[in-house]
Amino acid sequence: MVDPKDNFIYPRASYQGHFEPGNLVFNANLQEFAQRVNYICNLETAGKISSNDAYVQIKDLWKTLKQSSKELGISKKSPPDEPTT
């Protein structure tokens, strides 16, 4: 049985998209990424780690998430063209 404290500390939202095993795994990876970024930002805000350390850690997490996306074959949609000014 899951401890209620774990649900509070590590909240997980249920997957709402088209069900495919890769999408489900990527969704879990994305939620973990968001949770870790939140912790890193809080540590940096509290002065426990430097801004540079936070940047490096988040960059590493992003690379891991990006690699996960590639390995799972998640289709990459290009963002719409942004107008240039």
Backbone bond lengths (Angstrom), bond angles and torsions (degrees), N, CA, C in turn:
res aa  C-N    CA-C-N  psi(-1)  N-CA   C-N-CA  omega(-1)  CA-C   N-CA-C  phi
1 M - - - 1.449 - - 1.525 109.30 -
2 V 1.310 116.34 142.76 1.461 122.16 -177.67 1.529 109.49 -82.49
3 D 1.312 114.96 131.77 1.455 121.20 178.09 1.530 109.21 -69.10
4 P 1.321 119.13 132.14 1.477 121.29 179.46 1.524 113.18 -56.82
5 K 1.357 116.70 -30.31 1.466 118.98 178.12 1.523 110.85 -63.89
6 D 1.335 116.73 -36.69 1.459 120.25 178.96 1.526 110.96 -63.69
7 N 1.314 117.18 -39.26 1.469 120.12 177.46 1.518 111.27 -64.70
8 F 1.330 116.85 -33.05 1.455 120.55 179.10 1.527 110.84 -74.80
9 I 1.321 115.99 -46.04 1.464 120.65 -175.94 1.522 111.88 -75.88
10 Y 1.327 117.09 -38.10 1.456 122.07 -178.49 1.531 110.05 -120.59
11 P 1.324 117.70 70.40 1.466 118.88 -177.04 1.526 111.26 -66.33
12 R 1.306 115.60 142.90 1.465 122.37 177.15 1.512 108.43 -128.34
13 A 1.307 115.82 130.57 1.462 120.36 176.06 1.521 107.80 -94.86
14 S 1.304 116.31 146.13 1.462 119.11 178.82 1.529 109.39 -73.09
15 Y 1.311 115.73 151.45 1.455 122.04 -177.83 1.519 109.70 -73.68
16 Q 1.330 117.70 132.21 1.456 122.43 -175.89 1.526 113.69 -112.00
17 G 1.317 118.43 -4.56 1.462 121.10 -174.70 1.514 113.42 -88.03
18 H 1.339 114.29 -171.08 1.462 121.83 177.21 1.520 108.15 -65.16
19 F 1.345 115.92 126.89 1.462 118.86 -174.81 1.514 111.56 -75.52
20 E 1.310 114.29 119.04 1.454 125.19 168.31 1.521 104.75 -145.98
21 P 1.312 117.76 141.89 1.473 119.04 -177.62 1.533 113.05 -53.48
22 G 1.326 117.70 -41.84 1.466 120.50 -179.64 1.518 112.25 -63.68
23 N 1.332 115.82 -39.55 1.465 119.81 179.11 1.524 110.99 -65.54
24 L 1.318 116.08 -39.42 1.459 120.97 -179.78 1.529 110.54 -65.24
25 V 1.318 116.99 -44.07 1.465 121.11 178.90 1.523 110.13 -65.38
26 F 1.335 116.56 -43.24 1.460 119.11 -179.91 1.521 110.89 -63.92
27 N 1.331 117.02 -38.10 1.463 120.66 177.76 1.529 110.36 -59.80
28 A 1.327 117.22 -42.93 1.464 120.68 177.75 1.529 110.22 -63.76
29 N 1.335 116.75 -41.74 1.470 120.76 177.77 1.523 111.09 -63.22
30 L 1.323 116.47 -39.54 1.460 121.36 -179.86 1.525 110.79 -66.27
31 Q 1.326 117.14 -40.67 1.464 119.92 178.18 1.530 111.16 -66.03
32 E 1.322 116.34 -38.73 1.465 119.73 177.34 1.525 110.33 -65.58
33 F 1.329 116.79 -40.51 1.463 121.36 177.06 1.532 109.97 -58.18
34 A 1.320 116.27 -48.28 1.461 120.67 -178.66 1.528 111.30 -62.15
35 Q 1.314 116.84 -40.74 1.465 121.11 179.46 1.521 110.82 -63.98
36 R 1.318 116.62 -44.24 1.466 120.04 -179.24 1.527 111.85 -67.61
37 V 1.338 116.74 -39.28 1.465 120.02 176.91 1.529 109.26 -61.50
38 N 1.313 116.48 -40.60 1.460 120.55 178.00 1.530 110.75 -59.43
39 Y 1.329 117.18 -46.67 1.465 120.33 178.47 1.527 111.47 -61.14
40 I 1.321 116.35 -44.95 1.465 120.23 -178.74 1.523 110.31 -62.12
41 C 1.325 116.78 -43.78 1.472 120.34 178.84 1.528 110.98 -62.27
42 N 1.323 116.41 -40.66 1.465 119.54 178.46 1.526 111.52 -65.36
43 L 1.331 117.35 -40.54 1.461 120.29 177.50 1.529 111.19 -63.58
44 E 1.320 116.43 -39.95 1.463 120.43 179.62 1.529 110.46 -68.12
45 T 1.325 116.41 -42.32 1.466 120.66 179.19 1.527 111.20 -62.90
46 A 1.323 116.61 -36.89 1.468 121.14 -179.57 1.529 112.07 -79.94
47 G 1.325 117.27 -3.66 1.458 120.30 178.43 1.518 114.19 81.57
48 K 1.317 117.37 14.20 1.471 120.91 -179.02 1.525 112.01 -80.93
49 I 1.324 116.93 -27.44 1.468 121.94 175.06 1.520 108.10 -134.18
50 S 1.315 116.29 157.21 1.463 120.17 -179.36 1.532 110.64 -78.37
51 S 1.309 115.19 162.64 1.466 120.25 177.44 1.515 110.70 -61.17
52 N 1.328 116.59 -38.68 1.458 120.45 179.48 1.527 111.34 -64.70
53 D 1.344 116.79 -43.06 1.466 120.45 177.44 1.528 110.71 -61.91
54 A 1.330 116.28 -42.13 1.465 120.31 178.70 1.527 110.33 -61.48
55 Y 1.324 115.79 -44.07 1.466 120.41 179.59 1.523 111.02 -60.11
56 V 1.328 116.32 -47.07 1.465 120.88 -178.63 1.529 110.62 -62.73
57 Q 1.325 116.98 -43.95 1.461 120.18 -179.62 1.531 111.49 -64.16
58 I 1.331 117.02 -43.10 1.468 120.10 179.39 1.524 110.41 -66.85
59 K 1.318 116.94 -38.48 1.464 120.59 177.68 1.528 110.55 -61.70
60 D 1.338 117.30 -42.21 1.465 121.06 177.41 1.524 111.35 -63.97
61 L 1.330 116.58 -41.40 1.464 120.08 177.44 1.528 110.73 -62.28
62 W 1.334 116.03 -40.50 1.467 120.33 179.16 1.521 110.86 -62.76
63 K 1.331 116.88 -42.87 1.464 120.39 178.62 1.525 110.41 -61.56
64 T 1.329 116.78 -40.43 1.459 120.95 178.42 1.528 110.53 -63.98
65 L 1.322 117.02 -43.72 1.465 120.88 178.90 1.525 111.01 -64.17
66 K 1.310 116.60 -41.71 1.466 121.60 179.07 1.534 110.33 -62.93
67 Q 1.334 116.64 -42.84 1.466 120.87 178.19 1.525 110.15 -63.62
68 S 1.310 116.79 -40.59 1.463 121.66 177.41 1.528 110.34 -59.25
69 S 1.315 116.09 -42.72 1.467 120.97 178.86 1.524 111.20 -60.92
70 K 1.323 115.90 -43.38 1.469 120.15 178.99 1.524 111.38 -64.81
71 E 1.331 116.26 -45.61 1.460 120.43 -177.75 1.528 112.35 -64.87
72 L 1.334 116.13 -33.27 1.462 120.13 -179.29 1.527 112.36 -84.73
73 G 1.316 117.16 -7.70 1.455 120.98 178.85 1.514 113.38 71.71
74 I 1.318 116.18 30.06 1.461 120.16 177.80 1.531 107.32 -70.63
75 S 1.325 115.62 127.82 1.465 118.61 -177.84 1.521 109.80 -66.60
76 K 1.297 113.95 139.58 1.455 120.34 -178.90 1.519 108.21 -101.57
77 K 1.305 115.93 114.38 1.461 120.75 177.37 1.519 107.70 -94.28
78 S 1.302 115.47 132.77 1.457 118.14 178.73 1.523 108.69 -78.98
79 P 1.329 116.40 142.05 1.466 119.08 179.37 1.522 109.66 -68.39
80 P 1.313 116.75 154.62 1.461 118.66 178.69 1.524 110.43 -61.41
81 D 1.312 114.81 151.12 1.462 119.71 179.63 1.526 109.21 -61.19
82 E 1.311 114.63 132.13 1.452 119.11 177.21 1.523 108.49 -92.33
83 P 1.322 115.94 138.80 1.458 118.08 -179.99 1.521 110.74 -65.91
84 T 1.285 116.11 141.34 1.459 120.38 177.80 1.520 108.26 -95.30
85 T 1.312 115.51 142.25 1.465 118.88 -179.74 1.481 111.26 -112.61
